[in-house]
Structures are given as structure tokens and as C-alpha cells.
Amino acid sequence: MREEWVSLADIYPTLLDLAGTAGSDTEADGRSLVPLLRQDDVAWPETAVVEFNGVNGLATTMVTLRHKHLKYG
């Protein structure tokens, strides 16, 4: 089991990597999850930013910052 924080922004770079186009000139936010899936020993950020801008008309906006075991937000 891995303990790294990942984001939905990591899905697109992961798909590009799996398709063999990760080195293309397409820029994307996030990082490929392929090294984590392969159980490689990689340096991974210990901080994650989470945003929620409401759903189904709910006008609530929340931002959370996670660093290791700490959570602010």
C-alpha cells in the first residue's frame, strides 16, 4: 500500500505516460502515477492542495492544505 497524496490532476499525465506520449510537448498539471503503480522508489511531494467549489447549486467553496499528517482548512 502506498501513502503518497495524489490528485485528479495526476490522471491526465498518467494516461499520457501509459499511452507512451508522456514526453510530448503537451503540458499538463499533475504528475504521472505510473512510478507509484510500478512500486518504484520515487521522490513525491508531501503536500496536497484540495479545492471544492460546490456541487448541485451548493455555493460553498473550501480549500484544504495537507502536509504529511497535518491538515489545514
C-alpha positions in Angstrom: 0.0 0.0 0.0 1.3 3.5 -0.9 0.8 6.5 1.3 1.6 9.3 -1.2 -1.0 12.0 -1.8 -2.3 12.1 -5.4 -4.7 14.3 -7.2 -7.3 14.1 -10.0 -4.8 16.3 -11.9 -2.5 13.3 -12.0 -4.9 11.3 -14.1 -4.2 13.0 -17.4 -0.3 12.8 -17.1 -0.7 9.2 -16.1 -2.8 8.4 -19.2 -0.2 10.2 -21.4 2.5 8.2 -19.8 0.7 4.9 -20.3 0.0 5.8 -23.9 3.7 6.4 -24.5 3.3 10.2 -25.2 4.5 11.5 -21.8 7.5 13.2 -23.4 5.4 15.1 -25.9 5.1 18.9 -25.9 1.8 18.7 -24.2 2.0 20.4 -20.8 -0.3 19.2 -18.0 -0.7 19.9 -14.3 -0.1 16.9 -12.1 2.4 14.0 -12.2 2.2 10.6 -13.8 1.2 7.9 -11.3 3.0 5.2 -13.3 6.1 5.2 -11.0 3.8 4.6 -8.0 1.9 1.9 -9.8 5.1 0.1 -10.6 6.1 0.4 -6.9 9.2 2.4 -7.9 11.0 4.4 -5.2 10.4 8.0 -6.3 10.5 11.3 -4.6 6.9 12.5 -4.2 5.5 15.8 -2.8 4.3 15.5 0.8 1.9 18.4 0.3 -1.5 18.4 -1.4 -3.9 21.3 -2.1 -7.6 20.4 -2.3 -10.3 22.7 -3.7 -14.1 22.3 -3.6 -16.2 24.8 -5.5 -19.7 23.5 -4.7 -21.9 20.9 -6.4 -25.5 20.9 -7.5 -26.0 24.6 -6.7 -24.3 24.4 -3.3 -22.4 27.7 -3.2 -19.8 26.5 -0.7 -16.1 27.0 -1.5 -13.5 25.2 0.5 -9.7 24.9 0.3 -7.6 22.5 2.3 -3.9 22.2 2.6 -2.4 18.8 3.6 1.2 18.3 4.6 2.2 14.9 5.7 -0.2 14.1 8.6 -1.3 17.8 9.1 -4.5 19.2 7.6 -5.4 22.9 7.4 -8.7 24.1 6.0 
